[in-house]
Amino acid sequence: MKLIADSGATKTHWVLLDGRKKSIEFYSPGFNPYYYDREQFRKSLNDALRTNLETDLVKEIHFYGSGISSEENREIVRNSLSFIFPKVKVSVYHDLHGAAVALLGHEQGIACILGTGSNSCLWNGKEIIANVPSLGYLLGDEGSGTYMGKLLVRDVLIGEADPQIATLFFHENKLDFAGTLDRIYKEKYPNRFFSEQAKFLRKYRDTPYSTEIIIRNFEDFVRVQISKYPGYDKLPVSFTGSVAANFRDLLQEVLKKHSIKMGIIMKEPMEGLLRYHGGGKEGI
C-alpha cells in the first residue's frame, strides 16, 4: 500500500492508498522541518504514524511538505520516515511539487498555491522548470490570505479603508489603533493575525471595499508571479488552496481581464495526489 502525505505548517493530511481506494485517512500536526530539530521531528512523526496505522501495511511513501526546499531538510524528512519504515521506499518532495502533480499531472502548465501563503511554478509535466520566489509574508506572498490581510490592516490604519469596514475590523478583532500595532509588532506570529483577516474579508466580501481588496490581492499575484513565466498567457494556470477556492469567482475575473487561461481550482491537493498515485487518468 502507498502512504501519501500532504504536510503544511499546521497540519498533515495522510491517506493510505490500497490500489485506487482509500484504506485509512487521518490528520496530524504539520511537519515543517524548519520548526523542529532532527530528534523532535523524528519523535513527532513517529508518534503520529504509530498512533494511526499499522506501519507494516506500508510499502511505499510519497511525502509532500512545506519547508522541503533544501536538500538538508529533505534528508531530515527522508531519514525520519526511513527510521520508522526501514524497508519502505520513501520519496520526499516540496509542497509546490505536490501542487503541480495534483493540479497538472503529466500536463504542462502553471501551478499555484493560494492559501495562508502563496507560491507558483512552471511545470513541464515531469518537474518544476521555473519558480518565481515567493519571499514569505514579510516581503511577498502576494495572492495569499496573509497578504490580503496585510492590505486590509494597512488601509484600516492609514484611514483608506471604508469607514464601516474599519469599524467592524476593530470591533471583531477587539482592538483599537494602538492595540493593532501592538499585535503586529510586539506579539508573536503577526503573520497569523494577518491571515485571519482573510476570514473577515470573506464574511464581508459583498461590500465594494472588500471586493476591491480581494481583487487587488489577485492583481498583485498576477503581476509579481504569473506574468513572470514565459508563455503564461498561453498555458493553463491552476490553483490549490483555500483563498483560491473561497474567492474563485473574483480570481477568475482577474485572470480573464489579463487574458490568462484558467485551469482547475482544487481546495486541497490530496484529491489530485490520490488520482496521480492511484494510477487513474493522470496517474503514474
Secondary structure as UniProt FT lines:
FT   STRAND          2..7
FT   STRAND          11..18
FT   TURN            19..20
FT   STRAND          21..29
FT   HELIX           33..35
FT   HELIX           38..52
FT   HELIX           55..57
FT   STRAND          60..65
FT   TURN            66..67
FT   HELIX           71..84
FT   TURN            86..87
FT   STRAND          89..94
FT   HELIX           95..104
FT   TURN            105..106
FT   STRAND          109..114
FT   STRAND          118..123
FT   STRAND          128..130
FT   HELIX           136..139
FT   TURN            142..143
FT   HELIX           145..158
FT   HELIX           163..173
FT   HELIX           177..185
FT   HELIX           190..203
FT   TURN            204..206
FT   HELIX           208..224
FT   HELIX           226..228
FT   TURN            230..234
FT   STRAND          236..240
FT   HELIX           242..246
FT   HELIX           248..257
FT   TURN            258..259
FT   STRAND          261..266
FT   HELIX           270..277
FT   TURN            278..279
FT   TURN            281..282
//
